[in-house]
Amino acid sequence: MTIAADIAVALVALLHGYFLILEMFLWDKPRGLRTFGVTPEFAAASKSLAANQGLYNGFLAAGLMWALFLGPDGRPVGIFFLACVVIAGIFGAITVNRRILRVQALPAAIALALLLLS
């Protein structure tokens, strides 16, 4: 992978690590409430669902970090996990909030393009 692709993949991994923290640990805290625009009542009722979603984001981050750890041999792994992130971002934009397209899918699509071009 090129340096630009590596940096982009690392940034997407870090972003998904941050999503894990937000959804698993900060969902019902002021930062989580603000970030997701939910009420304390909704956050309390959906806390376990958000934690589950956060865990999945953690798996995406782990897969991307694994791809980086493997170096050039990790290219197929990176392509797979970035494709997963793009698809999840598109689905989230359609079903939840269009902002997800910009926050999740776009960075992953850029990283995927850089990886495919490397």
C-alpha positions, -999 to +999 in steps of 0.1 A: +000+000+000+012+035-006+017+060+022-014+079+012-035+048+012-021+037+045-029+071+061-064+070+047-070+035+059-056+044+094-079+075+095-110+054+087-099+028+114-095+056+139-129+070+130-145+037+136-126+033+169-142+067+178-176+054+168-171+024+191-164+047+220-194+069+212-218+041+209-205+017+236-195+041+263-209+076+256-243+068+241-262+081+272-237+107+282-239+144+271-214+139+243-233+109+229-267+126+233-254+156+214-236+136+187-266+115+178-293+140+187-312+116+210-331+122+242-319+107+275-350+085+275-343+072+241-306+067+249-315+047+280-340+025+261-316+019+232-283+016+251-277-021+245-285-017+208-261+012+205-234-009+223-239-037+198-236-013+169-204+001+185-189-034+187-195-038+150-177-005+144-149-019+165-146-049+143-144-027+112-116-007+129-098-039+139-100-053+104-086-021+089-057-021+115-051-058+106-048-048+070-022-022+078-003-046+101+000-071+072+016-045+050+014-052+012-002-086+019-031-068+037-044-051+006-072-076+000-082-074+037-082-036+035-103-037+003-128-060+020-132-040+052-133-006+034-161-020+011-180-031+042-177+005+057-188+020+024-218-003+022-227+003+059-224+040+053-247+040+023-272+019+042-271+042+072-275+072+050-306+057+034-322+043+067-310+067+094-295+100+084-279+113+052-250+128+072-237+092+076-228+093+039-204+121+045-191+110+078-187+073+072-190+063+036-171+092+020-138+087+039-140+050+034-146+055-004-116+078-006-094+053+012-107+025-010-100+044-041-065+052-029-059+015-020-072+003-054-050+028-072-019+019-052 
